[in-house]
Amino acid sequence: MPKPKTDTGGVLVLHKTLDVLEMLRTAPAGMSLAQLTARLGMPKATIFRILATLESRAYLDRSTAGEYRIGRKLARPDTEGAPDQAAIIRAARPEMQKLIASCKETLNLGMLDGGEVLVVDTIESPLTVRMSSKIGNRRHPHSTALGKVLLAALSDKEIRRITKSLGMPAFTSRTLTTPDELVVEIERVRVQGWSMDNRENEDDGRCVAAPIFGPSHSVIASLSISGPLPRMTMARAKGFLPELLDTVRRVSASLGR
């Protein structure tokens, strides 16, 4: 059993954290809490706290079987099949510019980061009354079209874990606020291949979103069209779907799906 490098001076908890990360680097498929405890010889409670902290910051991912592995923030580009954030933005931006020229509503490109939806690119509507957005905004996944699409790629167990960690606050009277409701909604998203935020994140807005796939057919991002009421009627929102779905297909193809 390799000896943890916790006796070399410096900050002890940092040494322990690095021991965990270095051990997981040797196991691309992941390791369980029990395996890490046995291999590193640290108290189980200590390792659990380190794992929980790293997972909450997206430095680690956890599989449905409970195994931890290096997350997207630490993954080496040359050993991971998924494109990085910059590559996704480069592929999506030209298609987003084409899409907004016709729909004239705000577009958001989002990725899941630490369980939250991180807006990595946006093009705001040229119209005076519009839904505003900023790159770097973080949103709860349960109330947004972007988030529902991203959650649909996860297992129900992972969805429940995320909602337990982040909570499910009610942003409007229409927001889903229980994991059971959300799981039912996410199954609908999986079947239809797109999602809608029907005044669930903001009372005066409606949004539709669709997934962007990476080379291994895994969902790596989502793209949404958002508009204010009363302009963004249900019929108008659904009317955008054919063009939105065509757009994400082209982006996915350019990323090597």
MARBALO-926174 format. One line per field, with one value per residue (C-alpha): residue in three letters; x, y, z; residue number from 1. Coordinates in Angstrom, 2 decimals. Layout:
MARBALO-926174
rest = c(ALA_...)
X = c(X_...)
Y = c(Y_...)
Z = c(Z_...)
nr = c(NUM_...)
end
This chain:
MARBALO-926174
rest = c(MET_PRO_LYS_PRO_LYS_THR_ASP_THR_GLY_GLY_VAL_LEU_VAL_LEU_HIS_LYS_THR_LEU_ASP_VAL_LEU_GLU_MET_LEU_ARG_THR_ALA_PRO_ALA_GLY_MET_SER_LEU_ALA_GLN_LEU_THR_ALA_ARG_LEU_GLY_MET_PRO_LYS_ALA_THR_ILE_PHE_ARG_ILE_LEU_ALA_THR_LEU_GLU_SER_ARG_ALA_TYR_LEU_ASP_ARG_SER_THR_ALA_GLY_GLU_TYR_ARG_ILE_GLY_ARG_LYS_LEU_ALA_ARG_PRO_ASP_THR_GLU_GLY_ALA_PRO_ASP_GLN_ALA_ALA_ILE_ILE_ARG_ALA_ALA_ARG_PRO_GLU_MET_GLN_LYS_LEU_ILE_ALA_SER_CYS_LYS_GLU_THR_LEU_ASN_LEU_GLY_MET_LEU_ASP_GLY_GLY_GLU_VAL_LEU_VAL_VAL_ASP_THR_ILE_GLU_SER_PRO_LEU_THR_VAL_ARG_MET_SER_SER_LYS_ILE_GLY_ASN_ARG_ARG_HIS_PRO_HIS_SER_THR_ALA_LEU_GLY_LYS_VAL_LEU_LEU_ALA_ALA_LEU_SER_ASP_LYS_GLU_ILE_ARG_ARG_ILE_THR_LYS_SER_LEU_GLY_MET_PRO_ALA_PHE_THR_SER_ARG_THR_LEU_THR_THR_PRO_ASP_GLU_LEU_VAL_VAL_GLU_ILE_GLU_ARG_VAL_ARG_VAL_GLN_GLY_TRP_SER_MET_ASP_ASN_ARG_GLU_ASN_GLU_ASP_ASP_GLY_ARG_CYS_VAL_ALA_ALA_PRO_ILE_PHE_GLY_PRO_SER_HIS_SER_VAL_ILE_ALA_SER_LEU_SER_ILE_SER_GLY_PRO_LEU_PRO_ARG_MET_THR_MET_ALA_ARG_ALA_LYS_GLY_PHE_LEU_PRO_GLU_LEU_LEU_ASP_THR_VAL_ARG_ARG_VAL_SER_ALA_SER_LEU_GLY_ARG)
X = c(0.00_1.49_2.38_0.44_2.75_1.42_4.70_6.59_5.68_3.24_-0.53_-1.61_-5.13_-3.76_-1.34_-4.25_-6.32_-3.47_-3.03_-6.69_-6.36_-3.13_-4.70_-7.73_-5.39_-4.24_-7.82_-9.58_-12.65_-12.96_-12.67_-15.15_-14.83_-14.03_-11.29_-9.70_-9.81_-8.10_-5.47_-4.60_-4.90_-6.66_-9.79_-12.92_-14.53_-11.53_-11.58_-15.33_-15.07_-12.32_-14.33_-17.53_-15.72_-13.98_-17.20_-19.16_-16.56_-16.65_-13.07_-14.46_-17.42_-19.29_-20.82_-24.22_-22.36_-20.76_-17.26_-15.31_-13.20_-11.37_-13.86_-13.99_-12.04_-9.00_-9.33_-6.42_-7.58_-5.41_-6.98_-10.59_-12.87_-15.10_-14.24_-13.30_-15.35_-13.42_-13.91_-17.64_-17.97_-15.97_-18.22_-21.48_-20.89_-21.24_-24.42_-25.79_-25.22_-27.23_-30.00_-30.43_-30.63_-33.91_-35.38_-34.25_-34.52_-31.78_-29.60_-27.73_-25.12_-24.85_-22.84_-23.26_-20.64_-20.78_-24.45_-25.28_-25.92_-23.03_-23.74_-20.58_-21.80_-24.78_-26.13_-28.84_-31.86_-31.54_-35.07_-35.62_-37.69_-35.71_-34.48_-31.08_-28.19_-24.48_-21.62_-20.70_-24.23_-25.06_-28.56_-30.32_-30.95_-34.46_-36.07_-34.34_-34.66_-30.86_-30.67_-33.39_-31.63_-28.37_-30.04_-31.70_-28.28_-27.85_-29.40_-32.36_-30.08_-27.61_-30.46_-31.71_-28.19_-27.81_-31.18_-30.37_-27.10_-28.40_-31.99_-35.02_-36.08_-39.32_-38.50_-42.12_-45.41_-44.71_-41.28_-40.98_-39.94_-39.76_-37.36_-40.27_-41.84_-38.49_-37.74_-41.09_-40.37_-36.85_-38.20_-40.45_-37.38_-35.51_-38.37_-38.99_-35.34_-35.87_-37.04_-39.07_-38.95_-42.60_-42.34_-40.55_-37.40_-38.92_-42.60_-42.23_-40.18_-40.42_-37.54_-36.84_-33.55_-31.94_-28.80_-25.39_-23.59_-19.90_-17.96_-19.15_-22.80_-22.74_-24.51_-21.84_-23.84_-27.26_-28.50_-31.63_-33.87_-35.45_-38.06_-40.28_-44.02_-46.38_-44.21_-42.92_-46.20_-46.29_-46.95_-44.02_-41.66_-42.53_-42.32_-38.61_-37.92_-37.22_-34.58_-33.14_-32.85_-31.20_-28.73_-27.67_-27.32_-24.89_-22.92_-22.77_-21.60_-18.82_-17.64_-17.23_-20.38)
Y = c(0.00_3.37_5.59_8.89_11.86_13.66_13.88_16.32_19.54_22.22_22.16_18.70_18.75_19.92_16.98_14.64_16.21_15.80_12.18_11.56_13.28_11.46_8.13_8.86_9.82_6.20_4.92_6.49_4.32_5.69_4.41_4.07_5.64_2.21_1.60_4.99_4.43_1.06_2.29_5.55_4.45_7.67_7.87_7.28_10.48_12.56_11.13_11.57_15.28_15.77_13.94_15.85_19.20_18.34_17.01_20.14_22.25_19.94_18.74_15.23_13.41_10.52_7.66_6.13_3.27_5.72_5.70_8.95_10.02_13.11_15.75_18.07_20.85_18.59_16.26_16.23_17.21_14.51_11.73_12.83_12.50_15.46_18.84_21.56_24.67_26.83_24.28_24.09_27.88_28.07_25.47_26.96_30.69_30.78_28.72_30.93_33.98_32.35_31.39_34.81_36.42_34.58_34.18_37.57_36.27_35.83_32.73_31.03_28.29_26.41_23.63_21.75_22.83_21.56_20.73_24.28_25.61_27.83_30.20_30.05_32.13_34.33_36.55_38.94_39.77_42.94_43.92_46.60_44.36_41.17_38.57_39.67_37.33_37.43_35.01_33.51_33.52_30.46_29.05_26.18_23.37_22.45_25.73_26.36_24.85_24.70_22.82_20.32_19.30_18.81_16.87_14.60_13.14_12.02_9.16_9.82_9.07_11.74_14.21_13.61_14.04_17.39_18.66_17.55_19.46_22.65_22.63_23.38_26.94_28.26_31.19_31.50_29.82_27.42_26.20_22.48_22.14_18.39_15.78_13.52_16.23_16.96_13.32_13.03_16.22_15.06_11.78_13.84_15.80_12.58_11.31_14.49_15.59_19.20_21.11_24.15_26.63_27.68_30.73_28.57_30.65_34.09_35.02_37.13_34.75_31.49_29.42_26.30_24.38_21.42_19.34_19.52_16.18_15.36_12.70_9.85_10.90_12.32_15.61_18.24_21.48_22.91_25.83_27.84_30.52_32.84_35.52_37.77_37.49_38.18_37.97_34.49_32.60_28.82_28.54_30.83_29.01_25.63_27.15_27.80_24.11_22.89_25.55_25.12_21.34_21.83_24.25_21.90_19.05_21.14_22.12_18.48_17.40_19.99_18.65_15.18_13.47)
Z = c(0.00_-0.95_1.99_2.00_1.57_4.64_6.54_4.31_6.13_5.04_5.44_6.55_5.11_1.77_1.69_2.40_-0.36_-2.83_-1.73_-2.64_-6.02_-6.88_-6.00_-8.20_-11.05_-11.08_-11.43_-14.45_-13.86_-10.32_-6.76_-3.93_-0.50_0.96_-1.63_-1.01_2.76_2.42_-0.03_1.73_5.34_6.39_8.57_6.53_7.83_6.71_3.20_2.96_3.84_1.25_-1.42_-0.65_-0.87_-4.15_-5.65_-4.66_-6.52_-9.59_-9.15_-8.76_-10.30_-8.69_-10.64_-9.93_-8.24_-5.81_-7.31_-7.43_-10.39_-11.58_-12.70_-15.69_-13.97_-13.52_-16.50_-18.92_-22.41_-23.97_-21.92_-21.94_-24.96_-24.17_-25.73_-23.27_-22.63_-25.09_-27.90_-27.22_-27.34_-30.58_-32.20_-30.92_-31.45_-35.29_-35.10_-32.32_-34.52_-37.31_-34.91_-33.32_-36.75_-37.26_-33.76_-32.35_-28.78_-26.17_-26.55_-23.70_-23.87_-20.60_-18.97_-15.71_-13.17_-9.62_-10.10_-11.17_-14.67_-15.71_-18.60_-20.74_-23.68_-24.47_-27.21_-26.06_-28.16_-30.26_-29.24_-26.60_-24.34_-23.85_-21.40_-20.12_-19.44_-18.65_-19.16_-15.81_-14.42_-12.34_-12.07_-10.37_-12.85_-11.66_-12.75_-16.08_-19.55_-19.81_-16.53_-17.31_-20.53_-18.65_-15.85_-18.40_-19.20_-15.59_-13.66_-11.37_-8.43_-9.52_-10.04_-6.51_-5.13_-6.88_-5.68_-2.15_-2.28_-3.93_-2.72_-4.90_-4.11_-5.61_-7.89_-9.06_-8.26_-11.16_-10.01_-9.34_-5.71_-5.01_-6.41_-7.36_-9.53_-11.13_-11.94_-13.74_-15.68_-16.61_-17.98_-20.25_-21.40_-22.17_-24.32_-26.30_-26.61_-25.46_-22.40_-21.47_-18.62_-18.55_-16.27_-13.68_-13.23_-13.89_-13.95_-17.07_-19.22_-21.13_-22.53_-24.60_-24.68_-26.42_-25.81_-27.46_-27.68_-27.59_-29.53_-27.28_-27.62_-24.09_-23.38_-22.80_-23.01_-23.77_-25.83_-25.06_-26.56_-23.98_-24.47_-22.37_-21.98_-23.61_-26.75_-25.94_-26.10_-25.77_-29.50_-30.38_-28.00_-29.51_-32.97_-32.37_-31.71_-35.28_-35.82_-32.32_-32.79_-36.18_-34.57_-31.79_-34.29_-36.34_-33.25_-32.12_-35.57_-35.56_-32.19_-33.69_-32.47)
nr = c(1_2_3_4_5_6_7_8_9_10_11_12_13_14_15_16_17_18_19_20_21_22_23_24_25_26_27_28_29_30_31_32_33_34_35_36_37_38_39_40_41_42_43_44_45_46_47_48_49_50_51_52_53_54_55_56_57_58_59_60_61_62_63_64_65_66_67_68_69_70_71_72_73_74_75_76_77_78_79_80_81_82_83_84_85_86_87_88_89_90_91_92_93_94_95_96_97_98_99_100_101_102_103_104_105_106_107_108_109_110_111_112_113_114_115_116_117_118_119_120_121_122_123_124_125_126_127_128_129_130_131_132_133_134_135_136_137_138_139_140_141_142_143_144_145_146_147_148_149_150_151_152_153_154_155_156_157_158_159_160_161_162_163_164_165_166_167_168_169_170_171_172_173_174_175_176_177_178_179_180_181_182_183_184_185_186_187_188_189_190_191_192_193_194_195_196_197_198_199_200_201_202_203_204_205_206_207_208_209_210_211_212_213_214_215_216_217_218_219_220_221_222_223_224_225_226_227_228_229_230_231_232_233_234_235_236_237_238_239_240_241_242_243_244_245_246_247_248_249_250_251_252_253_254_255_256_257)
end
